[in-house]
Amino acid sequence: MFAKWNLSSRRQRPRSLYGNLIAYMENRLEEQPSDLRLRLSLVSHLEMAGRYEEAIHQVRRVLQFSPGDRRAKSMLLKLRLERRLSAIQRVRL
């Protein structure tokens, strides 16, 4: 019986270290879509998890709410650069 429970709990766990936190933040943002601090925090965690496309999408959402946000603009540039560097590294391997 314990083995079945253990296997079922593994299936529900996210793959990455940041998975639970990212899922939590995404759920909170469904309730409060204009919470820019939470959205920028989500961007940071998506970046650390290597999920650049999702992070870029979230930064663009921040810029829709606040077009002059300097932090969001710099994060967008950084994410685009990291996405390209990641693609170059994949090609080399």
N, C-alpha and C positions, 0 to 999 in steps of 0.2 A: 504494500500500500504506500509506504514512504517513497519508494522508487517512482511510482506513477506521479505522485505530487511533485517530486523533485523535477521530473522531466517536463511536466506541464508548466511549472514556474519558469523553467529555462526558456520555453517557447515565447513567453510573454515579455521577457527582458529585452530591452533595446540592445543593439549590437555595440554601440560605442559607449564610452564613459560618460559622454555628455547627453546621451539619448533621453534619460529621464528628465533632466533639467530642461532640455529643448522642448520636449513634449509638454511639460508643465507651462513653460512660457508661452508656447503657441496656444494652449487652452486659455490662459489668462488674456491673451491678446484678442481672442474671439469675443470675450466679455468686454474688454476695454481697448478697442482698436486704436484709439488716439493716445495711448500711453507711450510716449516717445522714449522715455528712459528705459522702459522694459523692452521696447523694440530694439533699441541700440544694444542692450545687454544680450538679447537674443542673437543679434548680428555677431557679437564677439564670440559667443559660444558656437555658433554655426561655423565661424572661421576656424576656431580651434579644432573643430571636428572635421575640417576639410570639406565642408559643404558650401563651397564658394558661390554656386549659382543661387542657392536659397538665401545666402547672406546678402548677395547683391540685390536680389528682389526685395528683401526687407529694408535695406538702406534706401532703395528707391521709394518705398512706402513712407519712410521718414521724411524724405525730401518732398513728397507730395504734401504732407502736413506742414512742413517747415522748410521752404525752399532755401533759406539763407543759413541753414545749420552747418557751421564750419566743420564740426566733428563728423557729421554724416558725409559731407563732401570728401573729407580726407580719408574716411573709411572706404568710401566707394573707390577712390583711386588705388588705395592699398589692396583692396580685394581684387580689382581687375588685374593688377600686377601679379599678385599671388596666383590667381587662376591661370595666367599665361605661363608663369614659371612652373607651375605644377604640370601643365600640359607638355612643356618642353622636357621636363624630367621623365614623364611617362614615355615620350618618344625615344629618349636616349636609352631607356631600359629595354 
